[in-house]
Amino acid sequence: MHFDIITVLPELLDSPLSHSIMQRAKDDGLLTVAIHDLRKYGIGKHRSVDDYQFGGGAGMVMRCEPLADLLDKLLAARTYDEVIYLTPDGERFAQRRANQLSLGENLLLICGHYKGIDQRIRDAYVTLEISIGDYVLSGGELAAAVVVDAVGRLLPGVLNDETSALTDSFQDDLLAPPVYTRPAEWRGRAVPPILLSGNLPAIDEWRENEAEKRTRERRPDLLGEGLKD
């Protein structure tokens, strides 16, 4: 899978995508990420990419021209499954969306900044708007890294054990069950005996029950039961 990311702060994306699973995926040729510095397409001597809002108000807005010039260049070279704008007023990012995006081949991400991008760019180019939560970040770079990580780890061959992603929280609308490792007893706390029994069907049933129990206690909305007061 290939990601193109448009940003005014490319250095913010260097570290999140250059370690651990994402770096291994890139090394293995399973994932490619191209980061594009929007300021190279800025206007005038100072490479400006933003301006004041029409109608007044605090905060700057990212201008149409630099974004359109870069978007046109990228769209001429590649066909994208989605052109995604990271914005607080977008669709709440969830595992189902990550699963769907992982089936594509090319994704283009636009990182917002300041008060966001001119609405005309959203209308003309963007096919999907994503928010990673009900809060505001200084820019869309961290949100873009979240999307790349969540989608990239689902690609075939990225994880050593491909079934691992299938048992993550939010797959099948359930939280993951409790997990344990050695030692079997630690500071008076013992691992549930069923996990030491070797009875795989019984262990699977225990995990399913625990996942449903944890989901009901912590995220009943995932089960369609609504939030607790």
VOPAGU-2260 file (C-alpha; in pm, 1 decimal, decimal comma):
REM VOPAGU-2260
SITE   aa  ch    i         X         Y         Z
SITE  MET   A    0       0,0       0,0       0,0
SITE  HIS   A    1     113,3     354,8     -72,7
SITE  PHE   A    2      41,6     668,5     129,6
SITE  ASP   A    3     102,8    1026,3      18,2
SITE  ILE   A    4      85,1    1280,7     300,0
SITE  ILE   A    5      60,1    1657,8     251,2
SITE  THR   A    6     186,0    1864,3     545,2
SITE  VAL   A    7     342,5    2195,6     640,4
SITE  LEU   A    8     549,7    2021,0     909,5
SITE  PRO   A    9     702,5    1707,7     754,4
SITE  GLU   A   10     944,9    1661,6    1043,5
SITE  LEU   A   11     652,9    1573,9    1273,1
SITE  LEU   A   12     594,7    1257,0    1070,9
SITE  ASP   A   13     952,8    1133,1    1062,8
SITE  SER   A   14     965,9     952,3    1397,1
SITE  PRO   A   15     615,0     795,3    1418,9
SITE  LEU   A   16     659,6     622,1    1082,9
SITE  SER   A   17    1026,9     529,4    1115,0
SITE  HIS   A   18    1024,0     271,2    1393,9
SITE  SER   A   19     886,6     -66,7    1493,5
SITE  ILE   A   20     611,6    -224,1    1282,3
SITE  MET   A   21     578,3      63,0    1033,3
SITE  GLN   A   22     950,8      70,8     958,8
SITE  ARG   A   23     961,8    -307,1     914,1
SITE  ALA   A   24     664,9    -287,2     678,7
SITE  LYS   A   25     849,8     -27,6     471,0
SITE  ASP   A   26    1171,2    -230,5     476,6
SITE  ASP   A   27     979,1    -534,8     352,4
SITE  GLY   A   28     818,8    -338,9      69,5
SITE  LEU   A   29     467,7    -383,1     208,8
SITE  LEU   A   30     414,4     -13,9     277,9
SITE  THR   A   31     545,4     305,4     121,5
SITE  VAL   A   32     494,0     655,0     261,0
SITE  ALA   A   33     580,4     974,5      70,9
SITE  ILE   A   34     568,9    1297,9     272,6
SITE  HIS   A   35     516,7    1618,1      73,6
SITE  ASP   A   36     613,4    1958,1     214,7
SITE  LEU   A   37     335,8    2198,5     118,2
SITE  ARG   A   38     562,4    2499,9     171,6
SITE  LYS   A   39     751,8    2409,6    -145,0
SITE  TYR   A   40     433,8    2511,7    -325,5
SITE  GLY   A   41     382,2    2826,3    -118,6
SITE  ILE   A   42     318,9    3170,8    -264,6
SITE  GLY   A   43     576,3    3447,8    -294,6
SITE  LYS   A   44     918,8    3499,3    -143,4
SITE  HIS   A   45     816,8    3355,5     192,9
SITE  ARG   A   46     635,4    3052,5      50,4
SITE  SER   A   47     311,4    3148,7     221,2
SITE  VAL   A   48      47,6    2876,1     251,7
SITE  ASP   A   49    -208,1    3057,0     470,7
SITE  ASP   A   50    -401,8    3382,8     494,6
SITE  TYR   A   51    -663,1    3560,9     706,7
SITE  GLN   A   52   -1023,3    3443,9     706,3
SITE  PHE   A   53   -1279,9    3623,4     495,4
SITE  GLY   A   54   -1537,4    3771,7     731,8
SITE  GLY   A   55   -1285,5    3815,0    1013,2
SITE  GLY   A   56   -1217,1    3592,9    1309,9
SITE  ALA   A   57    -916,2    3450,5    1487,3
SITE  GLY   A   58    -681,2    3208,4    1316,0
SITE  MET   A   59    -537,9    3162,5     969,1
SITE  VAL   A   60    -670,8    2941,2     688,7
SITE  MET   A   61    -465,1    2731,0     448,7
SITE  ARG   A   62    -495,1    2877,6      98,7
SITE  CYS   A   63    -636,0    2704,6    -208,0
SITE  GLU   A   64    -352,0    2763,3    -452,5
SITE  PRO   A   65     -62,8    2573,7    -285,2
SITE  LEU   A   66    -285,0    2279,4    -195,5
SITE  ALA   A   67    -442,0    2264,0    -540,9
SITE  ASP   A   68    -104,2    2277,2    -714,9
SITE  LEU   A   69      29,4    1985,8    -510,6
SITE  LEU   A   70    -294,0    1788,1    -526,5
SITE  ASP   A   71    -311,9    1825,5    -902,8
SITE  LYS   A   72      43,2    1698,0    -935,3
SITE  LEU   A   73     -22,1    1393,4    -716,7
SITE  LEU   A   74    -356,5    1312,8    -877,4
SITE  ALA   A   75    -201,1    1327,5   -1223,4
SITE  ALA   A   76      53,1    1065,1   -1124,6
SITE  ARG   A   77    -163,1     821,2    -927,0
SITE  THR   A   78    -521,9     708,8    -873,5
SITE  TYR   A   79    -628,4     716,5    -508,8
SITE  ASP   A   80    -885,9     505,3    -330,8
SITE  GLU   A   81    -952,4     802,3    -101,5
SITE  VAL   A   82    -831,6    1161,0     -63,1
SITE  ILE   A   83    -854,4    1205,2     312,7
SITE  TYR   A   84    -858,5    1529,8     508,4
SITE  LEU   A   85    -774,0    1498,9     879,1
SITE  THR   A   86   -1009,2    1735,6    1062,0
SITE  PRO   A   87   -1189,8    1752,2    1399,8
SITE  ASP   A   88   -1527,1    1771,0    1225,2
SITE  GLY   A   89   -1469,3    1457,3    1019,6
SITE  GLU   A   90   -1602,5    1105,6    1062,9
SITE  ARG   A   91   -1487,2     945,1    1388,4
SITE  PHE   A   92   -1209,1     703,6    1291,9
SITE  ALA   A   93   -1289,6     346,9    1391,6
SITE  GLN   A   94   -1159,9      -3,8    1330,5
SITE  ARG   A   95   -1419,3     -72,8    1063,0
SITE  ARG   A   96   -1293,0     223,2     861,1
SITE  ALA   A   97    -932,1     110,1     908,6
SITE  ASN   A   98   -1029,9    -236,0     782,0
SITE  GLN   A   99   -1198,0     -86,4     476,3
SITE  LEU   A  100    -906,2     143,0     394,8
SITE  SER   A  101    -659,1    -145,7     424,1
SITE  LEU   A  102    -822,2    -307,2     119,2
SITE  GLY   A  103    -712,4     -20,9    -105,1
SITE  GLU   A  104    -383,1      48,5    -279,0
SITE  ASN   A  105    -325,6     424,3    -261,1
SITE  LEU   A  106    -436,5     679,2      -1,4
SITE  LEU   A  107    -370,4    1053,0       1,3
SITE  LEU   A  108    -381,3    1231,9     338,2
SITE  ILE   A  109    -407,0    1608,9     386,1
SITE  CYS   A  110    -294,5    1739,4     724,3
SITE  GLY   A  111    -487,6    2044,0     834,4
SITE  HIS   A  112    -322,0    2329,1    1022,7
SITE  TYR   A  113    -417,6    2663,7    1172,0
SITE  LYS   A  114    -798,6    2694,7    1137,6
SITE  GLY   A  115    -801,1    2432,2     863,8
SITE  ILE   A  116    -808,4    2441,5     485,0
SITE  ASP   A  117   -1023,7    2652,1     255,1
SITE  GLN   A  118   -1364,6    2485,6     217,9
SITE  ARG   A  119   -1331,7    2492,7    -162,7
SITE  ILE   A  120   -1044,4    2241,7    -143,5
SITE  ARG   A  121   -1262,5    2014,1      65,9
SITE  ASP   A  122   -1544,2    2042,9    -186,3
SITE  ALA   A  123   -1325,2    1992,2    -493,6
SITE  TYR   A  124   -1078,3    1722,7    -387,4
SITE  VAL   A  125   -1156,4    1549,6     -57,4
SITE  THR   A  126   -1348,6    1220,9     -66,3
SITE  LEU   A  127   -1331,2    1130,6     303,2
SITE  GLU   A  128   -1287,0    1340,1     619,3
SITE  ILE   A  129   -1155,9    1173,1     934,4
SITE  SER   A  130   -1127,9    1275,2    1299,4
SITE  ILE   A  131    -936,5    1060,8    1546,5
SITE  GLY   A  132   -1132,3    1195,5    1843,5
SITE  ASP   A  133   -1338,9    1474,7    1990,8
SITE  TYR   A  134   -1050,3    1709,5    2061,8
SITE  VAL   A  135    -834,6    1952,1    1866,4
SITE  LEU   A  136    -466,2    1901,5    1782,1
SITE  SER   A  137    -220,0    2164,9    1663,3
SITE  GLY   A  138    -223,0    2001,9    1320,8
SITE  GLY   A  139    -323,1    1689,8    1133,9
SITE  GLU   A  140      21,0    1526,8    1135,7
SITE  LEU   A  141     -30,9    1313,9    1446,2
SITE  ALA   A  142    -375,6    1213,3    1320,3
SITE  ALA   A  143    -222,7    1113,0     986,6
SITE  ALA   A  144      34,6     897,5    1168,1
SITE  VAL   A  145    -249,1     727,6    1357,5
SITE  VAL   A  146    -431,8     646,7    1034,1
SITE  VAL   A  147    -118,1     511,6     863,9
SITE  ASP   A  148     -36,9     293,6    1165,1
SITE  ALA   A  149    -391,7     161,9    1211,9
SITE  VAL   A  150    -428,5      79,3     842,5
SITE  GLY   A  151     -70,6     -32,9     777,6
SITE  ARG   A  152     -67,1    -297,6    1049,2
SITE  LEU   A  153    -365,6    -467,7     882,9
SITE  LEU   A  154    -182,9    -527,6     554,5
SITE  PRO   A  155    -103,6    -894,1     482,2
SITE  GLY   A  156     245,9    -983,1     600,1
SITE  VAL   A  157     298,4    -674,3     818,6
SITE  LEU   A  158     236,7    -854,5    1148,2
SITE  ASN   A  159     430,5   -1171,5    1223,8
SITE  ASP   A  160     108,0   -1344,2    1326,3
SITE  GLU   A  161    -165,1   -1221,8    1093,6
SITE  THR   A  162    -435,1   -1351,8    1326,1
SITE  SER   A  163    -314,0   -1101,0    1584,8
SITE  ALA   A  164    -490,3    -812,1    1410,1
SITE  LEU   A  165    -810,9   -1014,4    1393,9
SITE  THR   A  166    -820,5   -1041,5    1773,9
SITE  ASP   A  167    -752,8    -673,8    1844,4
SITE  SER   A  168    -999,8    -458,6    2031,4
SITE  PHE   A  169   -1291,3    -333,2    1818,8
SITE  GLN   A  170   -1275,4    -621,9    1572,5
SITE  ASP   A  171   -1625,9    -772,3    1581,3
SITE  ASP   A  172   -1728,1    -469,4    1794,3
SITE  LEU   A  173   -1570,0    -616,8    2108,0
SITE  LEU   A  174   -1283,3    -508,3    2329,6
SITE  ALA   A  175    -998,8    -756,6    2363,3
SITE  PRO   A  176   -1009,2    -992,1    2665,0
SITE  PRO   A  177    -747,7    -981,2    2945,1
SITE  VAL   A  178    -406,7   -1126,9    2855,8
SITE  TYR   A  179    -140,3   -1286,4    3076,7
SITE  THR   A  180     217,0   -1414,4    3049,2
SITE  ARG   A  181     478,5   -1566,3    3278,7
SITE  PRO   A  182     506,1   -1605,2    3573,2
SITE  ALA   A  183     183,3   -1793,6    3643,5
SITE  GLU   A  184     168,4   -1630,0    3988,4
SITE  TRP   A  185     292,7   -1281,0    4067,8
SITE  ARG   A  186     264,8   -1106,9    4405,4
SITE  GLY   A  187     -21,3   -1330,0    4505,7
SITE  ARG   A  188    -209,2   -1280,7    4179,8
SITE  ALA   A  189    -259,4   -1596,6    3973,3
SITE  VAL   A  190    -333,7   -1643,5    3606,5
SITE  PRO   A  191    -686,0   -1783,8    3552,2
SITE  PRO   A  192    -648,6   -2163,5    3563,2
SITE  ILE   A  193    -835,3   -2212,1    3236,1
SITE  LEU   A  194    -545,5   -2046,6    3048,4
SITE  LEU   A  195    -305,9   -2309,0    3185,9
SITE  SER   A  196    -532,6   -2604,1    3108,8
SITE  GLY   A  197    -431,5   -2664,2    2746,5
SITE  ASN   A  198    -800,7   -2701,6    2659,5
SITE  LEU   A  199    -811,3   -2477,2    2351,8
SITE  PRO   A  200   -1189,7   -2482,7    2293,3
SITE  ALA   A  201   -1248,8   -2393,6    2657,9
SITE  ILE   A  202    -986,4   -2118,0    2640,5
SITE  ASP   A  203   -1150,5   -1973,5    2327,9
SITE  GLU   A  204   -1487,9   -1975,1    2504,0
SITE  TRP   A  205   -1335,8   -1803,9    2812,0
SITE  ARG   A  206   -1178,0   -1534,0    2596,4
SITE  GLU   A  207   -1502,8   -1471,5    2410,8
SITE  ASN   A  208   -1694,4   -1441,2    2737,8
SITE  GLU   A  209   -1434,1   -1210,9    2888,5
SITE  ALA   A  210   -1430,1    -992,1    2577,2
SITE  GLU   A  211   -1807,1    -953,3    2592,6
SITE  LYS   A  212   -1795,8    -887,9    2967,9
SITE  ARG   A  213   -1525,9    -621,2    2932,8
SITE  THR   A  214   -1710,4    -457,0    2644,6
SITE  ARG   A  215   -2036,1    -450,3    2838,1
SITE  GLU   A  216   -1862,9    -292,8    3138,7
SITE  ARG   A  217   -1648,0     -38,1    2955,4
SITE  ARG   A  218   -1806,0      25,9    2613,8
SITE  PRO   A  219   -2170,1     -86,7    2616,8
SITE  ASP   A  220   -2228,5     140,6    2316,6
SITE  LEU   A  221   -2037,1    -111,2    2103,7
SITE  LEU   A  222   -2301,2    -370,1    2190,1
SITE  GLY   A  223   -2583,9    -130,0    2108,6
SITE  GLU   A  224   -2672,4     -92,5    2475,4
SITE  GLY   A  225   -2601,2     281,1    2505,6
SITE  LEU   A  226   -2366,6     456,8    2745,0
SITE  LYS   A  227   -2401,6     410,0    3118,4
SITE  ASP   A  228   -2498,9     711,4    3327,2
